[in-house]
Every structure is written in structure tokens, then in C-alpha cells.
Amino acid sequence: MSLLNNTIESIKDSLNENVFEAAIERLANQAKPAGSLGIMEDISARLAAIKGNIDVQLTNKQIVTCAGDHGVVQEGVSLFPSDVTPQMVYNFVNNGASVNVIARHAGAMVTAADLGVNHDFDKNLPIFHKKVRHGTANFTKEPAMTRQEAIRSIEAGIEIVEELCAKQEVDILGTGDMGIGNTTPSSAIIAAFSGFKVEKLTGRGTGIDDTALKNKIKVIEKGLELHNPDPNDPIDVLSKVGGLEIGGLAGLVIGAAAKGIPVICDGLISTAGALIACELAPEAKKYLFASHKSVEIGHTYMHERLGLDPLIDLKFRLGEGTGAAVCMELLDLATRILADIKTFEEVGITDVQ
Amino acid sequence: MSLLNNTIESIKDSLNENVFEAAIERLANQAKPAGSLGIMEDISARLAAIKGNIDVQLTNKQIVTCAGDHGVVQEGVSLFPSDVTPQMVYNFVNNGASVNVIARHAGAMVTAADLGVNHDFDKNLPIFHKKVRHGTANFTKEPAMTRQEAIRSIEAGIEIVEELCAKQEVDILGTGDMGIGNTTPSSAIIAAFSGFKVEKLTGRGTGIDDTALKNKIKVIEKGLELHNPDPNDPIDVLSKVGGLEIGGLAGLVIGAAAKGIPVICDGLISTAGALIACELAPEAKKYLFASHKSVEIGHTYMHERLGLDPLIDLKFRLGEGTGAAVCMELLDLATRILADIKTFEEVGITDVQ
């Protein structure tokens, strides 16, 4: 059996129900009105159940930013040229990008991964070298990649999780993306799964104008009509209208879930990857957290399909893992809320209710 | 002239326009799509303008949690009895409360302040001892406090800022509240200013049921009808249907603005205080940030009146400064976003747009 199938098979619902119940009880008895820390309480209980422990320590926080290029950029779907993709990978390595700054604040490490950048990186560059091919094909003309390449990209994501865990215990994983043009395949993916109209799911990406947006919608419609991806076959969707980094992002979610590691996905592209992962392995959702709600309109439909509520809405539309990094701080805080806020009994307030 | 009038007079629009313009330019040139970090960019530029510096360091973060009791609790508006107020003050001092846990995560100090708790604290307890009286009167029968007491409560808040600043440089101030029953005066305050129906502005506080909510609405209506507070006279509103800690919270905002310190307000009660402050001193708004959107329905109307957008909506309904503490981390992050994310030029990406 392949690495992908093996890993999907190994995802178990290992959430600890007893710890979950104990967490709910502790939250209800803390010296505050019941439920008054809202979403943070829900998250803290789910993290406790995942980790099997009330006092969860998210010490080692890792963000992996998967990069890939897109043949469909030839159709004028982005403001930026494709050579920005490798330049941003160097920027991640040099710690100068947005995700580096936000991750540093959150106490998280960022590592870039080359899933399919159209550039040859020096093998000594400290990134995950997982190139499947030099960018996808232009999906208005041919499938973005072959079925084998799609599987390979997901397996590369799984391998990254395994390599990270071989070096150290990973307490939480965040996913991020870099790839000029990659809101286009991401919108195509949610369109393929949901069957909703492309115009309802397509946003301005890096900031294109009305004319370019109309063109982008037509480009996605053309790709979907040409290849007719099967929504019941996530690999088919990924291969026909997806991206190599999106496959990698799906692999990160599957790999993390298989190891019982909570995983937090970023914006439109990371969530497209998470969607591929959860269509392949629905149990992976138990380990998955949605970070922010992007300005990109397709994002909300992805969250609906995943059944996840994003934590924050700061009007981000950047990717890289920036939203995941912000929310990693909030997940870390959630662990403290559950473990450190005292109960009425612990503080000696006994005359309530 | 009184401390209050003097302090209001001394609030200047000291925001540095040149630094603001430089911040906007830097954000636009950073290696990311323009505006793609959304609200965080807006905040970072405003903080830079307040501090007159692109590289803002929010090193010393202080949260002051103002406590007071409420005579109107006699009318059955809260799930909890009034003696929980002093017990929670001790809990703040002992670092076991929700705000302590969240502030610790944010690297902020929390100090409680007694503005009007119905309990005599030992003078050595490390809190701000600013008791104006032992709780307000029941405003369904008489004004909550006298006009002089209302002014005194605001001045106490101003004094707290001065005392904090005498000890050390304060880089950012967060406001929080504790006072059983205090969503009732807070809803009354926004009703008095807005003229909107009380039922539109009144929530469940600590978690009261439908019957108790109907009663709470009637209690607020009764107070407003009995005293007819003048919406053009914020001191009148505060004295007739307000709270002593709400006066203190107004004073914190006025005091911080007078010193050019950014101040972030928490939930319904803190924002009621901020509203009193900004009705008295509209220039104070320039220094004010809204943290979260509370479950309490009156909160949104306060934000609208203040012209401020809250940063997050995590379904909090706790107070204490918990939302302010969460958002202090985000404000701190905003300073890093502006200062530390490199521009396209700095990272050598020159072929964009």
C-alpha cells in the first residue's frame, strides 16, 4: 500500500473523551460566568482531548509554508509575476517575510517547503526539498498535473511531518502557502467540490481589478469545463485544477492527524489543502483548526464544508501562514485558560448559584 | 480648575502625521500585496502616529481592573451576589482570575482598583485604593451616586494613570472591570446616550434566563424614567444610572489620552466608561482602541457611537479586562508587523508592478 493510503488508514479518532469531559467540567467551575470565554473555551477543551491532558503545553510550534508555481499565471490571473514565488522562499529563509515576523511573535518556527517552484534551489538551502515538478501546467489547456504527481505532492506533505517529528516533538503544526496565482486553483477546488458558481467563490487575490477578476472567473470556468473534475475523487480535483503546494498542504493535515498533532490552517490556499485532506480522510477534521476568515470570498464556503468556524477576522488576504501564526498564539492562550484559571473552589468563592 | 477639567483640557491631538504617512508608505512597500494584513496594518499605523515612531515598543503593558458594587443588584439583575465583587478583587491580587492568566500570556501587569466595592480592603492590599463610596445606590429608587461622587470616580481613574506613570513609563494601558450587576448600568448608559429602546441594548450579563432578562429591562427603564439623565451631560448620566467603576474606567481613558498613552478598552462595562470619557473629551478617541465584540448586545451600539471597530469576536462576555488583554497581544504584534516585515526593496524583489 502507498504512503498516502497507509497514512490515511492510520488516522484514528484518538481524542480522549474522559479528558474532554474533565475539561468541560473544569471550565464550568472556573471563577467566571459559565461559558464566558466563548470560543476560547471550546478550543481549549478540544486541544485537551487531542493531547489527553488538561494542562496542554504547546511548546514546539511549527509552521510549514508550502510553495509552488502555477502555469495558469499565463492567463493573467495575478498582479505578480511567477518569479516572486522563489524570491519569497528566499525571504522566508532570511526571516524577513510577514509569516516570519508573526511567527516570531507567536514563538513558532517557520520552514518553507518547495513542492513545485519553477526554480532550482541550492540543496543546502534550509527548506524542505520536495519538488514534484517545476510548477503546474496551465489548466486552461491541460490538467494541472498528473494523478501520480498529485499523490506525490500529498505524500511529500506527509513526509515533511514525519521529518519534523523525527527531529523533535511537534506540539502544534500550522500550514501556510506561497505561490503566485494560487488563489485561482484554490477557488477552482472549492467550486469543484461545492458545485457553486465560480463567480460566487472567486476573489481578487493579490488585488486585481474588476476586469482581471472577470477574466479570472472565466479562466476557472474554462478549467472546470475542460477537465470536469470528479468531486467524489479529491485526487482527481487536485490533479486537474489544483496546485503542487496545495497537495503538500493536504499532506501536512493528513500527516499531522495521523500523528495526533493539532493542525491549524491559514487562508484560502491552506484551507483548499485542508479540504482535499478531509475529503480523503474525514477523521482528520478532529485535529484541524481554522485560523482566520480571509477577505477571499471562497474561504467561507470552505469553512462551511469543513464544518469549522474561523477564530478571527482581521481582513487578511496574504497567506504564507500569517493567519495560522496569529491564531497559534490564541491556541496557546486557550491552553492557559483551561489549565490556569482557578475554579471557584480553588479560590474559596463558595456562595455562587 | 478641577483635576477633571484640567486633564480634559490637556488632551491634545499629538498624533504625528509625518510618522503616520511614513508608516502607510512602509506598509505599502512591504513584500506582500498592499493592505493584505488588513486591520493589523491600520492599527500599526495609528500606534506609530501616537508614539511618533515607526518601531513602537510596547514593553510596559498595564491593565487596570476597576471594581465597584451596585445597589441595583437588589432588583435581581444578576446571577451572582454582590460579595463576589470583593472576592474577585482578592482573586486578581492572587493572580488566579481569568484576566491574570490572559495578561500573563500577553506580558501585561494587572492591578485591581477599588472604586466603590462594598467591602473594606486592608490598606496594604496591592490594589489602587480609590473607594468613592461603598457601592452605588439602587437607581430604581434614587440616583446611583451624587454628581460630586461621579466626578470623584472619574478623577480617581485619572489619578491611577498618574500613579502608574510616576513609577514607570507605561507603553499601553488596558481597562477592565469587576462589579456584580454592572451590565445593568452599562446598558442604561448607552440607552441614555443613544435614546434607543432598552430591550435593544440589554443582554444576559452573567447568564440570566428570559424572565430575569425581562425584569432587567424593566429595571433599566424604571431608572431612566425616574431620573431622566441628560445625554448632553455625561456626568449626569454617570451619576444617575452609572457605576463607580465605570467612572474610574472613564478616568483611565481620559488620563491615558492626556499622557498620549494608547488605551484599549475591554467589554460592555469598560466601553461604557470609554463612552463617558469620549463624550466628555472627544479627542480621547484618537488614543482609544476597541478590543473585542462582546456577546452583550449593547456593546455594538457603544462601538458605533465611538466610531471604533473591535478587533476580535471570540464570544466573550466576562469583563475583567480579558478581551483587552487578548488584544494587547495583537497590538504588540501590529507594532512588529510595521517595523519588522521587510519591504520589496529591502529583500531585493524589484520586478513587481
Interface residues (C-beta under 8 A of the other chain):
Chain A: Q30 A31 K32 P33 A34 G35 S36 L37 G38 I39 M40 L79 F80 P81 D83 V84 Q87 M88 Y90 N91 N94 G96 A97 S98 V101 I102 R104 H105 G205 T206 G207 V295 L311 I312 D313 L314 K315 F316 R317 L318 E320 T322 V326 E329 L330 D332 L333 R336 I337 D340 I341 K342 E346 V347 G348 I349 D351 V352 Q353
Chain B: Q30 A31 K32 P33 A34 G35 S36 L37 G38 I39 M40 L79 F80 P81 D83 V84 Q87 M88 Y90 N91 N94 G96 A97 S98 V101 I102 R104 H105 G205 T206 G207 V295 L311 I312 D313 L314 K315 F316 R317 L318 E320 T322 V326 E329 L330 D332 L333 R336 I337 D340 I341 K342 E346 V347 G348 I349 D351 V352 Q353
